[in-house]
Amino acid sequence: MISAKDKERVVVSAESGARLLPRCMLLEFVSRTSCTCSVYRATRRRSLVIELPVIRQAPSVTYIVFAYSIMRIPFPRFLFKLLLVACVLVAVTASHGQQPKPKATPTPPVNQGDLESITTFIRRVRLPITVVDKKERFVPGLTKNDFLVFEDKVPQQIETFSDDIGQSESLYVAVLMDTSPSTAGKLKFEHESAMNFIQTVVRPRKDRVLFATFDHEISLRQDFTDKLELLDRAVFGVKNLGRQTALYDAIWQFCDEKLRSVSGRRVVVVITDGEDTYSRANLRDAVDIAQRTETTIFAISTKAGFISTVPGVEAGQVKDKEDRELQRLAEETGGMAFFTGDMLSLERSFNKISKALRAQYLVTYKPVNDRYDGSFRRIEVKLTGNRGDLKVRTKHAYKAIPDSVRP
């Protein structure tokens, strides 16, 4: 051991930061304070001073006090330096961890009046429009001057018009498949329906598809992707059925949480028998959220099952209240409902949907009534020139509330 008389006391100012003492190469560290720190150093026999940093806090300063244990260790010089550097790094890290974290500046509250004025200023109504003739063939080649737009019977000024959105804009499709008890025996039909739609309608590397199921629970099986292998695995991986049917809740959730924020055209494809037994939302709620998020809904009924094997149900027929609600859900958002029971007619339906999405026009206008007071606004789109042989499909209405939808 080295006696006390062989030690030399050294006082180092904090402003000098850190330095190597001569001979034993002890490193001194003082953190963010103008006070002094006292250390002892050995002066004989290349003995090593082992320093254990201890953090102490005062009301306004943070400093380090070194505890000493002096022992002889024959160390090569480079290992000696390496150990000293490691000790100092530990001390620096401990001292830094004691500094209080700055508090985030709170976001100032938004005045409701300001929010309304901003939303009113930037708000536009977007209308994806499809035009068909009496034989349900799509009509291309129309221009801005061929359309008249009315809101609550008041003429509106068309601001922008596009006839190539089918090629220029990406398509985001949410495929929602019913896995409730009423679909027992039709799961294979639903699998085939979902994948046939995806393969027929979606363009690789341009469009994106989300796949989800709904029963008494709503489950996202695959988020938006353009990879068919992932979607195939998700669709055919569905094996179990739930206990109820939450159709309207599923539409609400995916329109509000997923489709609202994407940039492009928004489509929901519902594969179901049409009977909702469990939702908190109702038909009006589902139509409202689809209209507000500018989402078009296509419905495919599985009530007839494969080749119309379900007793008392005929393919292609709208028979009961559930069928009519499914049809209304689609038509009020600008889409279509299909009631089919065999794969051949189903493929024709998918081809029809694909052509409809490719043949859409896009019209935008700023409402003359720019008050967002929660009122229900009726929309009517007509063609000029008394073209009674043509039919226009678009959403029928929307609720005038401040909302945010990505264009």
N, C-alpha and C positions, 0 to 999 in steps of 0.2 A: 504494500500500500504506500501511497505518497502522503507524506505528512503535510499538515496544514501549512507549515512554514515554507514548504516548497511550492505552494500555490501562489499565483499572482492574480490579484483581483483586477478585473478590467471593467470599466463602465463605458457603455456604448450608447450614444444618442440614437433615438428612434429615427431621426431624420436621415441617418446614414443607411437605413434599410438593412440589407444583409451583406455580410462579408465573411471571408475566411480569416480566422485568426492564425498567426504564424505558428509554426511548429506542429502542434497537434491538429491544426486545420479545423478547429471548431467553427461551426457556422451559427451566427446569431440572427435571430429574427424577431422583429418587433412589429406589431400590426397596428397601423392607423392611429398612432398616438404620439404625442410629443414627450411623453414621459421616458425615463431611462430604464434600461434593463440590465441587471447585474448578472454576470456569469463568472465561473472560475475556470481556469485552464491549467492543464498539467504542463510541466516544463522539463520533465526528465523521463528517460527510458522509453520513449515512444508509447507511453501508456495511453489508453483510449478512455475518453470521458463519455459515458452513456447518458444521454439526456432524454428524459421523458416529459413531453410537453403536456402542460395542464392549463386548460382555459379557465380564466376567471373573468368575471364581468363586473364593471363598475357602472354607475348610472350613465356616464357619458363616454367611457372609453372601453376598449377591448385590448387586452395585452396578454402576453404569454409569460408564465413563470416556469423556469426550468428546475426540475428536481434532479439531483445529481447522485450518481453512483459511480465511483471511480475504481477501475480495475485494470490489471495488466493483461493485454491481449496482443500477442505478436501478429500484426496485420500487415500484409503487403500494402504499399501506399495507394494503389488504385482501388483496392477493395475498401480501404479506409475512407477514401473520398466518396465512393459510391454509397456506402452506408450513411454518411453524413447527409448527402443530398436526399436520400430517401426519408430520413428523419424530418428534414425541413419541409419536404412536400407534404408529409402527414400533418405537420403543424399548420401549414398554409391552408390546407383543405379544411381542417377543423375550425380554424379561425373564420374562414369565409362562410362556413355553414351557420355561424352564429349571427351573421348580419340579418337584420329584419328584412323581409320581402316587401317590396313596394306594393301598395294597394292600387288595384285597378280603378281608373277613373270611371265613375258610374255614367251610364248612358243617360243623357237628359231625356225627360219624358216628352213624348210627342203630343202636341196639342191636337185634340180631335178635329178642331176646325181646320188646322193646317193640313192634316191627313186627308180630309175630305176635299179640300181645294186642290191638293196635289193629284189625288186620284182622279178627280173630275177632269183635270187638265190633260192628263196623259191617257185617259181611258178611251179605247176604241172597241167597237164590236166587230169581231171577225166571223165571217160566215163561209164555211166550206159548203159549196153548192154543187149538186149533181142534177143534170137535166136528162130526162129519158123521153122516148116517144111512146106511142101506144103499145108497141111490142117490147117495151122495156129495153130498148137499145139506147146506148148512151150517145148524146148529141155533142160533138166537138165543134170548135170553130166559132163559138159565140164571143162577143166583145162586151166591153163595159156598157155600151149604149143599148144593149139588148136586155138589160136588167133594170127593174124598178124595185126599190126597197122601201117598205113602210114599217114604221114602229107605232103601234097603237093608232093605225090608220093615218099617221102623219108621214108624208114623203121625207125621205132621208137623202142626203147628198153622199154619193159614193166617193170615197177618197182614194182608195187604191183598188186595183183589179189585177188578177193574175189568172192565166189559163194554163200554166205549166207546173203547178205545184206538185202534180203527180210524179214529175221527174226531178224537180229542183229541190224539194223539201224531203227531209228524212221522215220516216214513219215510225212512231212509237206505239206498239201494240201490247195491251195487257190482255192475255188469254186467261179467263177465269172459268174453272171447271167445277161443276157441282158434284160433290161426293157425299150427298145426304142419303138416308135410307131409301128414298123414293127412286134413286138411280140404280138400285140393286138389279143385277142382270144386264145393265146397260153400260158397265164400266169399259168394256172393250170397245163399244161403239164410241164412247167419249174419247178414249185414247186415240182411236183412228181419226176422229173428227178434229181433235186438237192438232195432231201432227200434220194431217193433210192441209189444214188451213195454214199452218206455219210455213210448210214447204211450198204452197201455192202462192201465197200473198207476199211473203217477206223476201226482200232482195238482200243477199249476203253483202256484207261490208258497207251497207248503206242504212238499212232499217234495223231496229232493235225490238226484241220481244221479251216480255216478262210473263212467267207462268205461275199461276197460283190456284189453290183449291179453296172451296168454302163448303162448310156444313154447319155444325154448331161452333166451329172455330174457323178462322181465316188464316191460311198458311201460305207464305211466299215460298215457292219451291225453287224458283230460279229468277234472279233479278235480270234487268235488261241486258241482253246479249245478242250478238249476231251469229253465235256458234251453234249450229244445228245439233251437234253431238251432245252438248250440254242440255239443250231443250228436250231432245229425245230421251235422255236419261231421266230428266225430271218428270216428263209426262208419263212414261211407262213405269216409273218407280212408284206411282200411286197405286196402292193395293187395298187400303182399308177405307171403310166408310164411317162417317160420323153419325150423329144422332138427330140433327135438325138441319134446316136450310136457311142460311143467312145471306140470301142473294143481294138484297138492297144494301146491307151493311158492307158487303164486299165491294160493290160498285162505288159506294161512298168513299171507302177507305183508300182504294187505289187511285181514284180520280183526285182526291184531295192530297194524298201523301206522295204519290209517284208521278202521275201525269201532269199535275199542275206545274212542276218545275222543269220539264223537259222542253227543248227548243225544237219544234217541228210539229207535224200533224199528230193528233192524239186519237187513238182508237181503242175501244174496249170490245172484245169478243167474248160473249157469255155463252157457255155450253151448259144447258140446264133443261129441266122439265118444266120450269116456269113457276113452280109453287114455292113461295116464301113462307116459312113457318116460324122464324126465329129472330128476324131483324128488329132492331129498335127504329131504324129508318123505315120509311114507307116508299111507295112508288114515286110520289111527288118529290120526296127528298132526293131520290136517286136521279130523277130527271133533272132536278135543279142543279145538283153538283156537276152533272155532265155538261149542262148548258153553260154554267159559270166558268168551267175549266176548258170550254171549247172542245169537248170530247164527243166523238161520234160512236154510238153503240150499235153493234151488230149482234143479234141473238140467234142462236141455233138451238132449236128445241130437240131434246132427246126423248120426248114422251113416247114416240112410236118405237123407239129402240131400233135394233137391226131388222131390216126388211119387214117392218110393221108387225113385229111379233107380239106387241103388247095388246092384250084383248081390249076391244072397244075403241081403239085409237087408229085413225087413218092418217097416213102420211099426207102432208100438204094441207091439212084442214085446220082452221081456227075454230075450236069447238066451245071452249068454256072461258070462265073469267081469267084463269091463269094465262091462257093463250092470248087473250085480248090485252092483258097487262104487259105481257112480253112484247107484243106488237107495238103498243103505245110507247113503251120504254125506248124502242129502237127508232120509231118514226119521229118522235118529238125531239130527238137529238140529231136527226138527219141520216139515220141508218136504216137498216131493214131487218126483218125477222124471217127466219126460214123454218118451216115445219116439214121435215123430211124423215124418211125411215129407211133409206138404202144408200149405199156408198156412192152409187152412180149419180143420183140426184144431188147428193151432198157435194160431190166434186163440182157439179154445175153451179151450185150455190156459191162455192168458194171462188170459182172463176168469175162469177158475177160480182162478188165483193172486190176482188182484185181489180177488175175493170172499173168499178165505181171509184175506187181510191185513185186510180191512175187518170180518170177523166174529170176530176173535180176542178171547179173554179173557186177562187178565193176572193171575196169581197169584204172590204172593211169600210166602216163609216163611224163618224162621231155623232151620237144621238143629239137631236135638236133639244130634247128634254134632258139637260145635263145634270139634273138633281138626282143624287144617289140616295133615295129616301126609302129603299126597301120595297118599292112597288113592283108589281109583276108587269113586264112589258111584252106585248105580243108582237111577233115579227111576221111579216108576210113579204115574200119575194115573188114578183111577177115578171113575165116576159113582155116586151113591147110588141105591138103589131097583132094583138089578139090571136096568139098562137095556142089555140085550145087543144091542139093535138100533142102538145108537149107538157110534161109534168116536171115541176121543180121540187127537189128534196133538199132541205136544210133544217136547222133547228127552228122550232116554232116560237120560242120565247126565252126570256132570261129574267132573273131577279136583279133589280138595280140596287146593288149594294157595293160599297168600296171593297174591291178584291184585288188580288195580285196573281196574275197569270203570265208566265214567261212567253213572249211572242215567238 
